[in-house]
Amino acid sequence: MSSSVLVVVSSPVMAFLGQDGWKSGLTSEALRKVEELEAKADRLERDRGQKQMRLETVEQALEKQKQKVRLLETNMLGSKFVATVMEKMRNSRRDF
């Protein structure tokens, strides 16, 4: 009975590129610039996350306000209906 064996070989180049090893051949000026850009990218990502949270909070508040408006509109329509019915009743009493 023969069995198959799957062998996975990790490429040293892929492992090298996955870490900061790609920076090893850079000049000090280029390395400094890369670090500045990485810091800026991190800062921008944090800012984006904070803005996303603020947006979600504002959207939730907007939805609550919309619900309040719908409730008020429903109540106003109900009040108008009741007022109309009462007016009709008053008018019908006058007719008697």
Biopython code that builds the backbone (N, CA, C, O; Angstrom):
import numpy as np
from Bio.PDB.StructureBuilder import StructureBuilder

atoms = [
    (1, "MET", "N", (0.853, -1.155, 0.000)),
    (1, "MET", "CA", (0.000, 0.000, 0.000)),
    (1, "MET", "C", (0.907, 1.228, 0.000)),
    (1, "MET", "O", (1.795, 1.354, 0.843)),
    (2, "SER", "N", (0.676, 2.123, -0.946)),
    (2, "SER", "CA", (1.514, 3.319, -1.004)),
    (2, "SER", "C", (0.737, 4.509, -0.461)),
    (2, "SER", "O", (-0.475, 4.609, -0.650)),
    (3, "SER", "N", (1.423, 5.383, 0.196)),
    (3, "SER", "CA", (0.776, 6.582, 0.713)),
    (3, "SER", "C", (1.495, 7.805, 0.163)),
    (3, "SER", "O", (2.700, 7.773, -0.088)),
    (4, "SER", "N", (0.757, 8.859, -0.017)),
    (4, "SER", "CA", (1.341, 10.094, -0.523)),
    (4, "SER", "C", (1.678, 11.005, 0.638)),
    (4, "SER", "O", (0.944, 11.094, 1.622)),
    (5, "VAL", "N", (2.780, 11.663, 0.502)),
    (5, "VAL", "CA", (3.192, 12.608, 1.525)),
    (5, "VAL", "C", (3.317, 13.972, 0.866)),
    (5, "VAL", "O", (3.983, 14.130, -0.158)),
    (6, "LEU", "N", (2.679, 14.930, 1.459)),
    (6, "LEU", "CA", (2.756, 16.288, 0.958)),
    (6, "LEU", "C", (3.828, 17.022, 1.744)),
    (6, "LEU", "O", (3.774, 17.111, 2.971)),
    (7, "VAL", "N", (4.788, 17.539, 1.024)),
    (7, "VAL", "CA", (5.871, 18.261, 1.671)),
    (7, "VAL", "C", (5.742, 19.727, 1.282)),
    (7, "VAL", "O", (5.709, 20.069, 0.100)),
    (8, "VAL", "N", (5.672, 20.569, 2.275)),
    (8, "VAL", "CA", (5.583, 21.994, 2.037)),
    (8, "VAL", "C", (6.937, 22.597, 2.376)),
    (8, "VAL", "O", (7.435, 22.476, 3.495)),
    (9, "VAL", "N", (7.499, 23.232, 1.403)),
    (9, "VAL", "CA", (8.801, 23.853, 1.610)),
    (9, "VAL", "C", (8.584, 25.359, 1.673)),
    (9, "VAL", "O", (8.030, 25.962, 0.754)),
    (10, "SER", "N", (9.017, 25.931, 2.737)),
    (10, "SER", "CA", (8.894, 27.368, 2.896)),
    (10, "SER", "C", (10.064, 28.028, 2.196)),
    (10, "SER", "O", (11.226, 27.702, 2.440)),
    (11, "SER", "N", (9.739, 28.950, 1.333)),
    (11, "SER", "CA", (10.776, 29.647, 0.595)),
    (11, "SER", "C", (11.437, 30.686, 1.500)),
    (11, "SER", "O", (10.743, 31.492, 2.119)),
    (12, "PRO", "N", (12.768, 30.676, 1.585)),
    (12, "PRO", "CA", (13.431, 31.678, 2.409)),
    (12, "PRO", "C", (13.207, 33.094, 1.885)),
    (12, "PRO", "O", (13.214, 34.052, 2.658)),
    (13, "VAL", "N", (13.008, 33.229, 0.576)),
    (13, "VAL", "CA", (12.754, 34.545, 0.008)),
    (13, "VAL", "C", (11.410, 35.066, 0.505)),
    (13, "VAL", "O", (11.299, 36.237, 0.868)),
    (14, "MET", "N", (10.378, 34.202, 0.525)),
    (14, "MET", "CA", (9.057, 34.610, 0.990)),
    (14, "MET", "C", (9.094, 34.976, 2.466)),
    (14, "MET", "O", (8.487, 35.965, 2.876)),
    (15, "ALA", "N", (9.803, 34.185, 3.267)),
    (15, "ALA", "CA", (9.930, 34.498, 4.688)),
    (15, "ALA", "C", (10.671, 35.810, 4.865)),
    (15, "ALA", "O", (10.327, 36.613, 5.732)),
    (16, "PHE", "N", (11.671, 36.024, 4.057)),
    (16, "PHE", "CA", (12.473, 37.238, 4.120)),
    (16, "PHE", "C", (11.619, 38.467, 3.791)),
    (16, "PHE", "O", (11.725, 39.497, 4.456)),
    (17, "LEU", "N", (10.774, 38.354, 2.761)),
    (17, "LEU", "CA", (9.945, 39.475, 2.358)),
    (17, "LEU", "C", (8.813, 39.742, 3.345)),
    (17, "LEU", "O", (8.313, 40.864, 3.432)),
    (18, "GLY", "N", (8.410, 38.717, 4.086)),
    (18, "GLY", "CA", (7.322, 38.869, 5.038)),
    (18, "GLY", "C", (7.731, 39.635, 6.274)),
    (18, "GLY", "O", (6.866, 40.087, 7.025)),
    (19, "GLN", "N", (8.996, 39.792, 6.507)),
    (19, "GLN", "CA", (9.480, 40.516, 7.670)),
    (19, "GLN", "C", (10.107, 41.818, 7.223)),
    (19, "GLN", "O", (9.944, 42.236, 6.077)),
    (20, "ASP", "N", (10.812, 42.448, 8.114)),
    (20, "ASP", "CA", (11.472, 43.700, 7.759)),
    (20, "ASP", "C", (12.821, 43.486, 7.100)),
    (20, "ASP", "O", (13.575, 44.441, 6.916)),
    (21, "GLY", "N", (13.136, 42.259, 6.744)),
    (21, "GLY", "CA", (14.423, 41.960, 6.143)),
    (21, "GLY", "C", (14.671, 42.682, 4.838)),
    (21, "GLY", "O", (15.822, 42.916, 4.469)),
    (22, "TRP", "N", (13.625, 43.036, 4.142)),
    (22, "TRP", "CA", (13.789, 43.734, 2.873)),
    (22, "TRP", "C", (14.446, 45.095, 3.050)),
    (22, "TRP", "O", (14.946, 45.686, 2.092)),
    (23, "LYS", "N", (14.440, 45.580, 4.275)),
    (23, "LYS", "CA", (15.028, 46.897, 4.545)),
    (23, "LYS", "C", (16.545, 46.849, 4.731)),
    (23, "LYS", "O", (17.202, 47.890, 4.757)),
    (24, "SER", "N", (17.089, 45.665, 4.860)),
    (24, "SER", "CA", (18.505, 45.537, 5.240)),
    (24, "SER", "C", (19.472, 46.178, 4.247)),
    (24, "SER", "O", (20.557, 46.589, 4.659)),
    (25, "GLY", "N", (19.142, 46.281, 2.995)),
    (25, "GLY", "CA", (20.063, 46.847, 2.022)),
    (25, "GLY", "C", (19.875, 48.341, 1.790)),
    (25, "GLY", "O", (20.543, 48.928, 0.940)),
    (26, "LEU", "N", (18.963, 48.959, 2.550)),
    (26, "LEU", "CA", (18.667, 50.370, 2.315)),
    (26, "LEU", "C", (19.694, 51.288, 2.958)),
    (26, "LEU", "O", (20.310, 50.951, 3.970)),
    (27, "THR", "N", (19.860, 52.428, 2.364)),
    (27, "THR", "CA", (20.740, 53.439, 2.967)),
    (27, "THR", "C", (20.043, 53.988, 4.203)),
    (27, "THR", "O", (18.838, 53.805, 4.376)),
    (28, "SER", "N", (20.787, 54.647, 5.046)),
    (28, "SER", "CA", (20.195, 55.178, 6.272)),
    (28, "SER", "C", (19.112, 56.212, 5.950)),
    (28, "SER", "O", (18.096, 56.293, 6.641)),
    (29, "GLU", "N", (19.337, 56.993, 4.904)),
    (29, "GLU", "CA", (18.328, 57.981, 4.518)),
    (29, "GLU", "C", (17.058, 57.301, 4.017)),
    (29, "GLU", "O", (15.950, 57.700, 4.375)),
    (30, "ALA", "N", (17.224, 56.274, 3.189)),
    (30, "ALA", "CA", (16.062, 55.543, 2.673)),
    (30, "ALA", "C", (15.341, 54.826, 3.815)),
    (30, "ALA", "O", (14.111, 54.800, 3.853)),
    (31, "LEU", "N", (16.092, 54.253, 4.733)),
    (31, "LEU", "CA", (15.501, 53.567, 5.884)),
    (31, "LEU", "C", (14.700, 54.553, 6.740)),
    (31, "LEU", "O", (13.598, 54.241, 7.190)),
    (32, "ARG", "N", (15.260, 55.738, 6.958)),
    (32, "ARG", "CA", (14.568, 56.765, 7.735)),
    (32, "ARG", "C", (13.258, 57.148, 7.039)),
    (32, "ARG", "O", (12.225, 57.296, 7.693)),
    (33, "LYS", "N", (13.303, 57.308, 5.720)),
    (33, "LYS", "CA", (12.107, 57.670, 4.970)),
    (33, "LYS", "C", (11.050, 56.566, 5.043)),
    (33, "LYS", "O", (9.861, 56.847, 5.191)),
    (34, "VAL", "N", (11.486, 55.318, 4.939)),
    (34, "VAL", "CA", (10.560, 54.189, 5.045)),
    (34, "VAL", "C", (9.903, 54.195, 6.424)),
    (34, "VAL", "O", (8.692, 54.002, 6.534)),
    (35, "GLU", "N", (10.685, 54.414, 7.461)),
    (35, "GLU", "CA", (10.142, 54.441, 8.823)),
    (35, "GLU", "C", (9.158, 55.590, 8.995)),
    (35, "GLU", "O", (8.135, 55.434, 9.663)),
    (36, "GLU", "N", (9.456, 56.745, 8.398)),
    (36, "GLU", "CA", (8.523, 57.869, 8.445)),
    (36, "GLU", "C", (7.216, 57.516, 7.754)),
    (36, "GLU", "O", (6.132, 57.805, 8.261)),
    (37, "LEU", "N", (7.332, 56.888, 6.592)),
    (37, "LEU", "CA", (6.128, 56.505, 5.849)),
    (37, "LEU", "C", (5.318, 55.449, 6.599)),
    (37, "LEU", "O", (4.087, 55.496, 6.597)),
    (38, "GLU", "N", (5.999, 54.499, 7.240)),
    (38, "GLU", "CA", (5.289, 53.490, 8.031)),
    (38, "GLU", "C", (4.584, 54.133, 9.218)),
    (38, "GLU", "O", (3.449, 53.776, 9.534)),
    (39, "ALA", "N", (5.250, 55.080, 9.877)),
    (39, "ALA", "CA", (4.636, 55.774, 11.006)),
    (39, "ALA", "C", (3.410, 56.563, 10.535)),
    (39, "ALA", "O", (2.372, 56.573, 11.196)),
    (40, "LYS", "N", (3.553, 57.219, 9.386)),
    (40, "LYS", "CA", (2.439, 57.980, 8.837)),
    (40, "LYS", "C", (1.279, 57.059, 8.474)),
    (40, "LYS", "O", (0.118, 57.385, 8.725)),
    (41, "ALA", "N", (1.593, 55.913, 7.885)),
    (41, "ALA", "CA", (0.552, 54.943, 7.529)),
    (41, "ALA", "C", (-0.178, 54.452, 8.784)),
    (41, "ALA", "O", (-1.402, 54.322, 8.782)),
    (42, "ASP", "N", (0.575, 54.181, 9.850)),
    (42, "ASP", "CA", (-0.041, 53.755, 11.116)),
    (42, "ASP", "C", (-0.960, 54.849, 11.664)),
    (42, "ASP", "O", (-2.077, 54.573, 12.101)),
    (43, "ARG", "N", (-0.482, 56.078, 11.636)),
    (43, "ARG", "CA", (-1.266, 57.205, 12.143)),
    (43, "ARG", "C", (-2.542, 57.386, 11.321)),
    (43, "ARG", "O", (-3.621, 57.596, 11.875)),
    (44, "LEU", "N", (-2.412, 57.303, 10.009)),
    (44, "LEU", "CA", (-3.586, 57.432, 9.150)),
    (44, "LEU", "C", (-4.599, 56.312, 9.387)),
    (44, "LEU", "O", (-5.808, 56.539, 9.356)),
    (45, "GLU", "N", (-4.093, 55.113, 9.621)),
    (45, "GLU", "CA", (-4.992, 53.981, 9.900)),
    (45, "GLU", "C", (-5.740, 54.200, 11.213)),
    (45, "GLU", "O", (-6.936, 53.921, 11.300)),
    (46, "ARG", "N", (-5.044, 54.697, 12.228)),
    (46, "ARG", "CA", (-5.712, 55.001, 13.501)),
    (46, "ARG", "C", (-6.764, 56.087, 13.303)),
    (46, "ARG", "O", (-7.885, 55.978, 13.800)),
    (47, "ASP", "N", (-6.388, 57.139, 12.568)),
    (47, "ASP", "CA", (-7.338, 58.220, 12.299)),
    (47, "ASP", "C", (-8.562, 57.706, 11.553)),
    (47, "ASP", "O", (-9.692, 58.085, 11.862)),
    (48, "ARG", "N", (-8.333, 56.846, 10.575)),
    (48, "ARG", "CA", (-9.446, 56.279, 9.817)),
    (48, "ARG", "C", (-10.373, 55.489, 10.736)),
    (48, "ARG", "O", (-11.596, 55.587, 10.636)),
    (49, "GLY", "N", (-9.773, 54.703, 11.635)),
    (49, "GLY", "CA", (-10.577, 53.930, 12.581)),
    (49, "GLY", "C", (-11.405, 54.817, 13.496)),
    (49, "GLY", "O", (-12.571, 54.527, 13.767)),
    (50, "GLN", "N", (-10.795, 55.908, 13.975)),
    (50, "GLN", "CA", (-11.524, 56.834, 14.838)),
    (50, "GLN", "C", (-12.657, 57.518, 14.079)),
    (50, "GLN", "O", (-13.760, 57.676, 14.603)),
    (51, "LYS", "N", (-12.380, 57.917, 12.852)),
    (51, "LYS", "CA", (-13.415, 58.563, 12.046)),
    (51, "LYS", "C", (-14.541, 57.596, 11.720)),
    (51, "LYS", "O", (-15.707, 57.986, 11.675)),
    (52, "GLN", "N", (-14.195, 56.338, 11.495)),
    (52, "GLN", "CA", (-15.217, 55.327, 11.230)),
    (52, "GLN", "C", (-16.122, 55.155, 12.439)),
    (52, "GLN", "O", (-17.339, 55.034, 12.302)),
    (53, "MET", "N", (-15.514, 55.146, 13.636)),
    (53, "MET", "CA", (-16.311, 55.020, 14.861)),
    (53, "MET", "C", (-17.225, 56.234, 15.022)),
    (53, "MET", "O", (-18.394, 56.089, 15.379)),
    (54, "ARG", "N", (-16.692, 57.439, 14.757)),
    (54, "ARG", "CA", (-17.518, 58.651, 14.854)),
    (54, "ARG", "C", (-18.663, 58.606, 13.851)),
    (54, "ARG", "O", (-19.795, 58.969, 14.171)),
    (55, "LEU", "N", (-18.361, 58.161, 12.640)),
    (55, "LEU", "CA", (-19.401, 58.055, 11.617)),
    (55, "LEU", "C", (-20.510, 57.102, 12.062)),
    (55, "LEU", "O", (-21.694, 57.404, 11.912)),
    (56, "GLU", "N", (-20.122, 55.963, 12.603)),
    (56, "GLU", "CA", (-21.118, 54.995, 13.059)),
    (56, "GLU", "C", (-21.960, 55.570, 14.191)),
    (56, "GLU", "O", (-23.165, 55.327, 14.253)),
    (57, "THR", "N", (-21.336, 56.332, 15.087)),
    (57, "THR", "CA", (-22.062, 56.959, 16.187)),
    (57, "THR", "C", (-23.061, 57.980, 15.651)),
    (57, "THR", "O", (-24.204, 58.034, 16.104)),
    (58, "VAL", "N", (-22.631, 58.782, 14.696)),
    (58, "VAL", "CA", (-23.517, 59.787, 14.095)),
    (58, "VAL", "C", (-24.662, 59.102, 13.345)),
    (58, "VAL", "O", (-25.805, 59.555, 13.405)),
    (59, "GLU", "N", (-24.356, 58.018, 12.645)),
    (59, "GLU", "CA", (-25.408, 57.296, 11.922)),
    (59, "GLU", "C", (-26.437, 56.723, 12.889)),
    (59, "GLU", "O", (-27.634, 56.732, 12.602)),
    (60, "GLN", "N", (-25.970, 56.222, 14.042)),
    (60, "GLN", "CA", (-26.901, 55.696, 15.043)),
    (60, "GLN", "C", (-27.779, 56.816, 15.596)),
    (60, "GLN", "O", (-28.985, 56.637, 15.768)),
    (61, "ALA", "N", (-27.174, 57.969, 15.872)),
    (61, "ALA", "CA", (-27.945, 59.105, 16.380)),
    (61, "ALA", "C", (-28.963, 59.567, 15.338)),
    (61, "ALA", "O", (-30.100, 59.893, 15.676)),
    (62, "LEU", "N", (-28.549, 59.591, 14.071)),
    (62, "LEU", "CA", (-29.465, 59.980, 12.998)),
    (62, "LEU", "C", (-30.647, 59.021, 12.925)),
    (62, "LEU", "O", (-31.791, 59.449, 12.770)),
    (63, "GLU", "N", (-30.372, 57.734, 13.035)),
    (63, "GLU", "CA", (-31.448, 56.742, 12.975)),
    (63, "GLU", "C", (-32.417, 56.937, 14.138)),
    (63, "GLU", "O", (-33.629, 56.809, 13.960)),
    (64, "LYS", "N", (-31.897, 57.243, 15.325)),
    (64, "LYS", "CA", (-32.778, 57.507, 16.476)),
    (64, "LYS", "C", (-33.651, 58.729, 16.212)),
    (64, "LYS", "O", (-34.842, 58.722, 16.523)),
    (65, "GLN", "N", (-33.062, 59.774, 15.639)),
    (65, "GLN", "CA", (-33.835, 60.976, 15.326)),
    (65, "GLN", "C", (-34.909, 60.675, 14.282)),
    (65, "GLN", "O", (-36.029, 61.177, 14.381)),
    (66, "LYS", "N", (-34.572, 59.861, 13.287)),
    (66, "LYS", "CA", (-35.556, 59.487, 12.275)),
    (66, "LYS", "C", (-36.720, 58.725, 12.907)),
    (66, "LYS", "O", (-37.878, 58.925, 12.540)),
    (67, "GLN", "N", (-36.398, 57.844, 13.867)),
    (67, "GLN", "CA", (-37.448, 57.096, 14.552)),
    (67, "GLN", "C", (-38.357, 58.051, 15.327)),
    (67, "GLN", "O", (-39.577, 57.886, 15.330)),
    (68, "LYS", "N", (-37.759, 59.052, 15.984)),
    (68, "LYS", "CA", (-38.553, 60.032, 16.719)),
    (68, "LYS", "C", (-39.468, 60.807, 15.775)),
    (68, "LYS", "O", (-40.636, 61.043, 16.085)),
    (69, "VAL", "N", (-38.933, 61.199, 14.626)),
    (69, "VAL", "CA", (-39.732, 61.944, 13.644)),
    (69, "VAL", "C", (-40.887, 61.078, 13.163)),
    (69, "VAL", "O", (-42.020, 61.551, 13.068)),
    (70, "ARG", "N", (-40.609, 59.808, 12.858)),
    (70, "ARG", "CA", (-41.689, 58.913, 12.410)),
    (70, "ARG", "C", (-42.763, 58.774, 13.486)),
    (70, "ARG", "O", (-43.957, 58.769, 13.183)),
    (71, "LEU", "N", (-42.335, 58.662, 14.737)),
    (71, "LEU", "CA", (-43.284, 58.546, 15.838)),
    (71, "LEU", "C", (-44.118, 59.818, 15.966)),
    (71, "LEU", "O", (-45.336, 59.758, 16.139)),
    (72, "LEU", "N", (-43.453, 60.965, 15.880)),
    (72, "LEU", "CA", (-44.188, 62.233, 15.947)),
    (72, "LEU", "C", (-45.160, 62.378, 14.792)),
    (72, "LEU", "O", (-46.291, 62.827, 14.977)),
    (73, "GLU", "N", (-44.721, 62.000, 13.602)),
    (73, "GLU", "CA", (-45.617, 62.078, 12.439)),
    (73, "GLU", "C", (-46.828, 61.184, 12.628)),
    (73, "GLU", "O", (-47.953, 61.567, 12.307)),
    (74, "THR", "N", (-46.589, 59.985, 13.154)),
    (74, "THR", "CA", (-47.688, 59.057, 13.409)),
    (74, "THR", "C", (-48.641, 59.635, 14.434)),
    (74, "THR", "O", (-49.859, 59.567, 14.271)),
    (75, "ASN", "N", (-48.080, 60.210, 15.500)),
    (75, "ASN", "CA", (-48.928, 60.812, 16.533)),
    (75, "ASN", "C", (-49.694, 62.009, 15.997)),
    (75, "ASN", "O", (-50.857, 62.208, 16.347)),
    (76, "MET", "N", (-49.054, 62.806, 15.154)),
    (76, "MET", "CA", (-49.728, 63.963, 14.568)),
    (76, "MET", "C", (-50.867, 63.522, 13.674)),
    (76, "MET", "O", (-51.952, 64.103, 13.700)),
    (77, "LEU", "N", (-50.617, 62.488, 12.882)),
    (77, "LEU", "CA", (-51.684, 61.977, 12.018)),
    (77, "LEU", "C", (-52.832, 61.449, 12.862)),
    (77, "LEU", "O", (-54.002, 61.663, 12.544)),
    (78, "GLY", "N", (-52.486, 60.755, 13.946)),
    (78, "GLY", "CA", (-53.516, 60.244, 14.855)),
    (78, "GLY", "C", (-54.285, 61.380, 15.500)),
    (78, "GLY", "O", (-55.506, 61.303, 15.638)),
    (79, "SER", "N", (-53.583, 62.439, 15.898)),
    (79, "SER", "CA", (-54.228, 63.599, 16.515)),
    (79, "SER", "C", (-55.140, 64.294, 15.525)),
    (79, "SER", "O", (-56.249, 64.697, 15.876)),
    (80, "LYS", "N", (-54.680, 64.436, 14.286)),
    (80, "LYS", "CA", (-55.509, 65.064, 13.251)),
    (80, "LYS", "C", (-56.762, 64.241, 13.002)),
    (80, "LYS", "O", (-57.851, 64.784, 12.813)),
    (81, "PHE", "N", (-56.594, 62.914, 13.004)),
    (81, "PHE", "CA", (-57.745, 62.036, 12.788)),
    (81, "PHE", "C", (-58.754, 62.214, 13.918)),
    (81, "PHE", "O", (-59.955, 62.352, 13.683)),
    (82, "VAL", "N", (-58.241, 62.210, 15.153)),
    (82, "VAL", "CA", (-59.130, 62.374, 16.311)),
    (82, "VAL", "C", (-59.817, 63.739, 16.249)),
    (82, "VAL", "O", (-61.017, 63.844, 16.502)),
    (83, "ALA", "N", (-59.058, 64.783, 15.913)),
    (83, "ALA", "CA", (-59.644, 66.119, 15.819)),
    (83, "ALA", "C", (-60.717, 66.160, 14.740)),
    (83, "ALA", "O", (-61.760, 66.784, 14.935)),
    (84, "THR", "N", (-60.484, 65.513, 13.615)),
    (84, "THR", "CA", (-61.465, 65.476, 12.533)),
    (84, "THR", "C", (-62.730, 64.751, 12.980)),
    (84, "THR", "O", (-63.840, 65.212, 12.714)),
    (85, "VAL", "N", (-62.567, 63.632, 13.649)),
    (85, "VAL", "CA", (-63.726, 62.864, 14.133)),
    (85, "VAL", "C", (-64.511, 63.688, 15.137)),
    (85, "VAL", "O", (-65.741, 63.720, 15.097)),
    (86, "MET", "N", (-63.794, 64.362, 16.048)),
    (86, "MET", "CA", (-64.481, 65.178, 17.056)),
    (86, "MET", "C", (-65.234, 66.333, 16.399)),
    (86, "MET", "O", (-66.353, 66.653, 16.800)),
    (87, "GLU", "N", (-64.632, 66.951, 15.404)),
    (87, "GLU", "CA", (-65.295, 68.041, 14.694)),
    (87, "GLU", "C", (-66.561, 67.545, 13.998)),
    (87, "GLU", "O", (-67.595, 68.213, 14.018)),
    (88, "LYS", "N", (-66.468, 66.385, 13.394)),
    (88, "LYS", "CA", (-67.646, 65.814, 12.731)),
    (88, "LYS", "C", (-68.739, 65.512, 13.753)),
    (88, "LYS", "O", (-69.923, 65.718, 13.491)),
    (89, "MET", "N", (-68.326, 65.021, 14.920)),
    (89, "MET", "CA", (-69.310, 64.732, 15.968)),
    (89, "MET", "C", (-69.974, 66.025, 16.446)),
    (89, "MET", "O", (-71.186, 66.061, 16.656)),
    (90, "ARG", "N", (-69.177, 67.086, 16.619)),
    (90, "ARG", "CA", (-69.756, 68.372, 17.031)),
    (90, "ARG", "C", (-70.760, 68.870, 15.982)),
    (90, "ARG", "O", (-71.851, 69.332, 16.315)),
    (91, "ASN", "N", (-70.368, 68.764, 14.728)),
    (91, "ASN", "CA", (-71.250, 69.206, 13.662)),
    (91, "ASN", "C", (-72.523, 68.379, 13.597)),
    (91, "ASN", "O", (-73.604, 68.909, 13.341)),
    (92, "SER", "N", (-72.394, 67.093, 13.826)),
    (92, "SER", "CA", (-73.583, 66.243, 13.765)),
    (92, "SER", "C", (-74.512, 66.533, 14.953)),
    (92, "SER", "O", (-75.730, 66.415, 14.821)),
    (93, "ARG", "N", (-73.946, 66.915, 16.124)),
    (93, "ARG", "CA", (-74.779, 67.264, 17.273)),
    (93, "ARG", "C", (-75.563, 68.550, 16.988)),
    (93, "ARG", "O", (-76.704, 68.699, 17.424)),
    (94, "ARG", "N", (-74.939, 69.471, 16.256)),
    (94, "ARG", "CA", (-75.605, 70.728, 15.922)),
    (94, "ARG", "C", (-76.802, 70.485, 15.000)),
    (94, "ARG", "O", (-77.810, 71.191, 15.027)),
    (95, "ASP", "N", (-76.627, 69.438, 14.179)),
    (95, "ASP", "CA", (-77.704, 69.136, 13.235)),
    (95, "ASP", "C", (-78.926, 68.573, 13.926)),
    (95, "ASP", "O", (-80.014, 68.611, 13.352)),
    (96, "PHE", "N", (-78.796, 68.056, 15.128)),
    (96, "PHE", "CA", (-79.955, 67.489, 15.825)),
    (96, "PHE", "C", (-80.795, 68.561, 16.344)),
    (96, "PHE", "O", (-81.824, 68.293, 16.966)),
]
sb = StructureBuilder()
sb.init_structure("model")
sb.init_model(0)
sb.init_chain("A")
sb.init_seg("    ")
for serial, (resi, resn, name, xyz) in enumerate(atoms, 1):
    if name == "N":
        sb.init_residue(resn, " ", resi, " ")
    sb.init_atom(name, np.array(xyz, "f"), 0.0, 1.0, " ", f" {name:<3s}", serial, name[0])
structure = sb.get_structure()
